Amino acid sequence: ISTFFGALNGYVLTKWRFPGHTLVFGLMLFACFIPFQSVLLPMATILGSLGRFGMTLQNATGWNFGFGNSTVNLVFVHVVYGLGFTTLFFRNFYEAFPTELVRAAQVDGASFFQIFRRIMLPNSLPIIVVTVIYQFTNIWNDFLFASAYAGTGD
């Protein structure tokens, strides 16, 4: 999940310039250096609030986000925490990608997501493999979040 969103963020930050794109990238880069321990308690508070909101929403509409489930919480935490790294990887990869190819697709009438799906993603296989391996090993070696969010409390 974080690989897909990192690819989308990297694409936006390199090929679609907008006011403040360097600030957004700087904040995403800053997120890479936040230690797990400083995120643990605020994230638990937010997930607890989302779980209560999800239960209220489920009681009112019958639809739930799933944040009361510890596995969903753990997946959400790793997606959010890995987003900064995957965005950094994809942004640097797409920076070397020829902008003329994107401009030619725009001239041919391709939309934002068509360019992403038909041009950028098929050419991104090497960086997709890198980010998937990085995310997998990062999550595999993590014990802090897993014991805090999916533990039994024993």
N, C-alpha and C positions, 0 to 999 in steps of 0.2 A: 504494500500500500504506500509506504513512504518512498519507494523507488518510483512509482508512478507519479506521485505528487511532486517529488523532487525533479523528475524529468519535465513536468509541466512548468514548475517554477523556474528551472534553468532556461527553458525555452522562452518564457516571458521576459526574464531578466536579460537575455542576450539579444533576442531578435525583435522585441517589441518595446521600444524605449518609451518611457512615460515619466512625467515629473516625479522625482523622488525615487527612481529605480536604484540609484546608488545607496540611498538611505535604507531601502528595503533589503538590499543585498548585505549591507553592513550589519543590520540587525539579525539577519539569518546567519551570518558569519559569527557574530557575537554569541548566538545560541549554541554554537558548537563548543564553546569553552565554559559553559555552565556545568558545574559538577553535579553528579547524581544526587549527592547528599543534600545539596541546597534546594533541590526540586522536590524532594520526597514529601515533606509535610504540606507545602502548598498544593501539590498535585493531589494528595489524599483528601484534602479539604474540598477541592474543586470536584473531584470524582464523587465524594459523598453528597455534595450539593446536587450534582447531575443525577445521581441515583435517586435522590428524593424527588427531584423534578420529574424524572422518568416514571416513578411510581404514581405521582400526581397526574401526569399526562395519561398513563395507562388507565387509571381509575376514571378519568374524565372521557377519554376517547377510545380506549381499548388498544392504543398503540404505545410502544415503549422503545426507547433508544437502546436498552440493554445495559446501561451503565451500572445497574445493581449487581451484575454478574462480574466476579473477580477476573475471569478470563478476558472478557470484553474490556475491562479496565486496563489490564496488563497490555493487551494489544494496542489500545488507544495511547497509552503512555509511550510505548516503543515507537509507534508511528510518529507521534509529535516530537519525541526526542531525536529520532533519526532524520527528521525533515531538514534540519540545517545542514547535515553532512551530505545528504543526497542532493540537495539543491546546489551546494558548493561543487560537488563532483560534476553534475550535469551542466552547470553554468560554465565551468572551465572547459568542458568538452565541446559545448555548443559555441563557445567563443571562437574556436578555430574552424567552425563549420562555415562554408561560404554563404554570406548574406545574399548574394546574387541569386542563389537558388530559391530562397524564400521570396525574394522580390519577384522573380519570374513566375512563381506559383500564384502570387497575389495578382499579377497582371492577367494570368489565365483565369482568374475568378475563384481561386481556392479560398475557403474561409480559414479562420484561425485554427479550428480543430482539424480541418482537412489537411492543412499543412503539417500540423503536429503528427497526425495519425499516418499520413501517407508518405511524408518526406523525412521528418525528424526521427520518429521512432524506428523505422526500418534501418536507418543508418546509425542507430545508437546501441547496437547489440554489445559492443565491447564495454561500454560504460554501464550498461544495464547489468552485465555479468559482474563487474567490479562492485557495484553498489549492492547487489543481492548478496554476494559473498561477504562484503563488509557488514551489512546489516545482520546477516545470519550469525556470523561469528560474534558480533557485538551482543546480540540478544542471547546467544548460547552461553556466553561467558558471564552474563549478568546474573547476579544473585540478589542484589539489593532490592530491585523493584519486584522481582518474583517473590521473594520472601515477604515483602511488605504488602503487596496487593493480592497475591494468590495464595498466601500462606493460610494455615488453619488457625494461627494464633497460639499454638502450643510452644 
